[in-house]
Amino acid sequence: MIDTIWPPNFDGCTDPKYIVLIQSLRGAVRSGHLPVGEKLPPVRELAWQLGITPGTVARAYKLAVEEGLLETTVGRGTFVADGRPETVLPPEPLLSLSQAEDLDMRAVRVPDVGQDQIIRKAMTRVAAQSEMSYLSCPTSATDLHARQAVVDWVGPDVAGRFTAEDVVLAVGAQNASVTALQCCLHGAHPVILTEAVTFPGVRHAGRLLRADVIGVEMDAHGMRPEKLEEALRRHGGQVLVTSVQAHSPTAIKVPLERRQEIAAIARRYNLQIIEDDCHALGPADTPSYRALCPDRAWYIGSLTKSVSAALRFGYLVAPEGSAQTARHVAQSMFYGLPQPLLDICADLIQSGQADEIRQRVEKFINKRVQLAVNVLGSWDIRWRPFVPFIWLKLPQGWRGSTFVRACDAEGIRIKSADEYVLADERAPNAVRIALAPEVSEADLQAALETMSEMLSKPLQHAPV
């Protein structure tokens, strides 16, 4: 008989341990032994207490969340819920909406460098010259020119040798990531591996696809190979989702030697890699995973951060032999990108105007980064010349959440590291500061100077 007292007793039990664990949870919650709001131990701590694997605890917790027994709050932990089933989509949006009275330094936005008029002219030009029909759904024939434009845009130095047949188009990079994940994940309990501190879109995609998302410890050079191998042995995993050119939120660029180590691990464990390269601007001098292991790596990009977010033009370069599967998945979800959008984006790329916009954006971002480094350079920051945000490790006396609240009080909105960690992972004591392209340099400098002053006087500025 299964023990329904919490924590459970596994002595003499022949059922799978995750079943024993969740049945004990059900009994303890329904009897009131675990009241609503009670905080449960982190996965690793409970696993140690019970003498079982963290994967067993994570599996039981996941099922309990789906049933509405538990709820997980990023950065806070796992709690007994009120019994309502969890919604498929998490409550926090990926898009941060700005408030007029605040200086919003949370979201990364493409700066206005005149692309609005360039895009309007491209629309007029396409309307006058395009011979495509605007009556039917797009096909692999009608989107071929846009896929060829992506080949020209990305180039062989970044993603290795590929052709238009390897390219699948999507409604932005997040949609491309979900498409690739659907091609990679399988089984009743799929597992995604990613950095322990990661872009929230990975969590969103994992929850949407009902996959476990496992964080892998990082150091100053990105994901630690030995920790990735440890996670694979402990949890399994079909796919690694990562950013190595410009990791959000930490701005880390993973060196070639580290990439080669991780590529070797992927081959040994039959692991696929999805590389999101959306935040990288400037010249690429290190090959992507798609170049290092073209048989198992997916390269994802978009025009969102380099040209215009309004276009919602994303793409993935599939591993060798996988593009047809990805195309079928994309067609099942949204049939394809609208033909007018395909024509406009292809025109912008092939005319050279998209590259002209990108160069203007790079120049703008580089200038903003220099400004931020000049003001905050005495603090522990990580930055790159063409990355539109900085990662600030907070000094003694500040915690991420309190620094964010103190900035809120000054009308400055930034993001704490808590928003980038997975459930049950410890958040670094840091914040990400996007460089607010919609405000003047003077306003940006004033906000950065305010933050610098606050950093130097934590007792004076910390909210009570």
N, C-alpha and C positions, 0 to 999 in steps of 0.2 A: 504493500500500500504506500502511496506517495505521501510524504509528510507535507502538510500544508502550513506548518508553522514556519515563520521567517526568522532567521535564514534556514534553508532546507537542510535535511539530513540525507545524504546519498547512500548510507549504509544499506546494503542488501537490495538496492534498486537496480532493476534491469533495463529500465527505460532510458533513452538518451538524456544526458544531463541537462541539456537546454530545455527539454520538456519538463523535467523535474523542477527546474528553476522557475519556469514561467507558471507552472501550476501552483507552486508555492507562493509566487507573487500574487496570483489571482486570489488565493485563499486569504492571504494576509491583508490585501487591500479590501476585499469584500467583507471581511470580519471586523475591519477597523483597526487591526493590529498595526497596519501601516496607514496612518491618516492622510487625507488630502493635503498636499504641500510638504510632506515629509521628504527630505533629501536622501537619495540613495547613494551608496558609496560609488566612486568612479569604477569603471570597468576593471582596471588592473588591480585596484585595491580589493574589490569583492572577489575577483578570481583568486587572489593570494589567500584571502580569508577562507575560502571554500576549498582550496586545493584543486581548482579546475583551470582550464585555459581561458585567457581573456576573450578568445573568439567565441567560446561557449556563452559567456556572460553577455557579450555584445549581441549575439544572435537572440538571446532571450529578451534583452532590453529592446531590441528592434521590434520584435513581435509584440511586446507589451505596449510600446508606443503606438503601433498600428491599431491595437485593440482599444486604445484610449486609457489603459491602466496607468501609463507613465507619460511624462512629457519631458523633452530635452530642450534646454535653453543654452544656446551657444555662449560659452564663457562662464556659465554659472553651474551647470551640471544637470542631473536627472532627478526628477521629482515625481511623486505620486500625483496623478491627474484626477480630474473630476469625473472621469468615465466616458467623456465624449471622444469618439474616434478622431484621430489626427487627420487634418486635411492633407490632400496630396501636395499642395504647394505650401511652403513655409510662409509665415506672416510677413517677414521682412522683404521688401522689394529689392530687386537688383538696381533699379533706377532711383537715385537720390534726387528728390524734387527740391529745388532751391526755394528759399523764402526771401522775398524782396528786401527785407530789412537786415538780413544776415549776409556776411561774406562767406559764401559756401565753398569750402576747400575739401569737401568729401569726395565728390565724383571727378573722374578724369574726363574732361571735355575737350573736343578739338577746337582750337582757337579760330576766330574769324580772320581769315587772311584774304578775303575777297572771293571765296569759292562760291558764294551764293550767286553772284552774277555770272561766273564761269559756268556753273551748272545750268542756269537758266538759258544761256546761249547754246549749251550743248543740247538741251531739250528742244530748242527751236531748230537747231541744225538737224537733229535726228528726225524730227517730225517732217522736215522738208525732204530729207534724202533717203530715209530708210525704206527698203522694199519689203520688209517683214510684214506679215499679216498680224493685225491686232484683234483677231476674232477668236483664235483657238489657243489652247494651252500650249506652253512652250514644250519643246521636245529636245532630244539630244542633237537634232539637226539645227534647230532654231537658236539654241544657246551655245553652239560651237564657237561662234566668233567671240563671245564673252569668256568662254573657257580658254581660248587661245590668248585673249588679252591677259588673263591671269598668269599664264605661262610667261608672257613678256614682263609682267609686273613683278613677279617673284624672282624669276631668273634662276639659273642652275647653281649659282654660288651659294644660295641659301638652302634650297630644298633638294639639291642633287638633280640628277637628270630625270626629267619627266616630260610628258606631253599633255596636250589638251584632253586626251582620253583618261588621264589619271586625275583630272580635276572634277570635283562635284561642287556645285554652287548652293548657297544656303542664304537664309534670311538673317545675316549677321553671324558673328563668330559663335555666340552661344548656341544658336540653332545648328551650326556646323559641328560643335562639340557633342550635342545630343545625338546628332546623326551618326557620328563616329562611334559614340558609346553604344548605340543600339546595334552596331555591327560587331562590336567586340564582346559585349556582355552575354552570358548564357548561364543556364542552370537556375535552380530555385532560389539560390542565395548568392547573387553575383557580388563581386568585390571590386571596388575602385581604390587604387592607391594614389596618393597625392602628397604634396608637402604638408607638414603639420600646420603650417601657417599658409593659407591659400586664399585665392580669390573666391568670394562667396558663391559664384556661379557653379563651382564644382559641387558644393553642397546641394544647391538647388537641383542640379542635374541628377545627382545621386538619389535624392528623395523622389524626384519625378519618376525615375526608373526603378525605384524600390531596390536600390543597391546599397550595400554597406560601403561607407567611405572611410578608409583607414589612413591616418596621417603618418608620415615618415619623418623622423627627426632631421633637422637641418643644421648646417654650420655656416660659416662665412662664405662658403663656395657652393651652397645649395644643398640639395638632398644628399644625405650620407649613404654611400653605396652599401656599407655593411648593415645599416639599419633597414635599407630597402630589402636586402636579402633576408634579414631576420623577419621582416613583415611578411614576405612571401612564404617563408617556411611556416610561420604561425597562422596566417590567415588565408593563404592562397592569394588569388587575385588574377584577373584576366587582363587588366589594363592599368597603365600608369598615366595619369593626367598631370602635366607639368608645364612650366614656363621656364625657359633657360636663357633667353636673350635679355628679357627684362621682366623679372618676376614681380608680380603684384601680390603683396604690398611692399616687399623688402628691397626692390630694385637690384637684386642680385643678378649678376651675369655668370652663368656656370662655365667654368673654364673647360677647354677641350679635353684635357685628361680625365676630368670627372665625367664628362659626357660619354667618353669611350668606356669607362668603367661601368656605367649604368647600361649602356648598350650591350656590353658583354653579359651582364646579369639578365637582361631581357631575353637574350638568345638562350641562355641556359635554362630559364624558367618558362620559356614560350610565352613571354609577356609582350603585349602590344603597348605602344607608347603613343599618346595623343599630346602633341606639343602645340600649345596656344602661343602664338607670336604676335598678338594684337598690340601690345604696348611698345614693341620695339620700333624705334625710329632710328634714322642714321644708318650708316653703312654697316653691313654684316660682315664680320671678319672671322667668324667661327661657324662651322657647318652645323646645321640642325640635325636632329635625330633622323629625319627623313633622308638626309644625305649619308649619315653614318650607318643606318640599318634600314634601307628602303623596303625590305621585305616585311617589316612589322611596325613601321612608324607612320603616323598621320600628322601632317603639317597643316595648321589652321591659321588663317589670317582674315582680315577684312579691311575695308576702307574707312571704318568708323573712327579710328584714332588718328589717321593720317590725312584723310580727305574730308569726309562729312559723315556724321552719324545718321543724318536723315536718309541717306541712300540705302542703309540696311543691306549692304552687299558683302556677303561673306563667302568664303571658299575653303575647301579642304583639298589637299593633295593626298590621295589615298596611297597605301602601300601597294607595291607591285601586285597586280592581279585582283585588287579589292574594290576598284572603283565601281564596277557594275553592281556589286552588292550595295554599296553606299548610295548609288543612284536610285536603286529600287526603294531603299529606305526613305530617301528624300521625297521621291514621288508619292510614296504612301502617306507621308505627313502633309505635304503642301503642293504636290504636283510639280512645282517648279517656280522660279522667280518670274514676275510679270515681264512680258516681252519688252515693254517700254523701258523698264529699269535695266534689263540686259543691254539694250541698245545704247542707253545713255552712259552706263558705266564702261562699256567697251569703247565708246567714242572718247570718253575722258582719258582712258588709259592709252589708246592707240594714237591719239592726237598729241600726246605728251603733256596735256594739261593736268592730269592727275599727278604726274611727277613734279610738275611746277608747283602745284599746291602743296605737295608733300615737302618739298624743299623749303617753302615759306613757313610751313608748320614747324619743321625742324629748327629753323632759325629762330622762330618765336620762342619755342620751348627751351632752346639752349640759352637764350637771353634770360628767361625766367629762372632757370636752374642756377645760373651764375648769380642772379640777384639773391636767391634763397641761400646759396652757399656763403655769400658775402655777409649775410645777416646772421645765419645760424651755424656758421662754420666752426665756431668755438665749442659747439655741442657735439654729441656723438650722433652724427647723421650718416646715412648711406645714400648716395646719389649717383646718377650717370648723366652725361651731357644732354642726351636726347630723350630722357625718360621724364614724363610730365608729373612726377611726384617725388617726394623724398620720404625716407624712413627715419624717424627720430626716436632714438633710444633715450628714455627719460632719466634724468639724474636722480640721485637720492633725494627723497622728500616728496616725490611725485609718483602717483600710480596712473595708469592709462585712463581709467574711468574718471578720476578726479581732475586730471588735466583737461580732458574733453569737456567736463562740466564748467571748469573755470574759463575755458575758451568760449563756451556757449554764453556765459555771462558777459563776455566782451563782444558778443555778436559775431564770433568766428566759429565756424563749424568744421570740425575735422573728425577723423575716424580713429577709434582706439583699436589696438591689436586684437581686442576681444572679438571684434566683428569678423576676424579672419581665421580664427582657430576653429577646429572641429570640436565636437562634443567630447568632454572628458580630457581634452588636451589643455595644458597650461599655457596661458597667453603670455608672450613676452611683454615686458614693461616698455611699451613703445606705442607710437601713433604714426599713421600715414597722413601726409599733408599734400594734397593736390594743389597745383599752382594756379588755380582760378583764372583761366584765360579771359573770362568775360569782364574782369575788373581792371582798372588802370594799374600801371606799375607803382604809382604812388600809394594807392590803396593797398596793394599787395605788400609793399615794403612796410607800410605802417602796421599791417596785421602781423607780419613776421617779427617786427621789432617788439610788438606787444607780447608775442609769445616768448621771445628771447628774455625779456624782462621778467615775465612770469616764471620762466625756468630758473632764473637766478634767485627768486624769492618765494619758494614754495609755501612757507608758513604764512606769508602775507596774502598770497593770491588763492590758495586752496579754499574751495567752498566748505562752509561749516556743515 
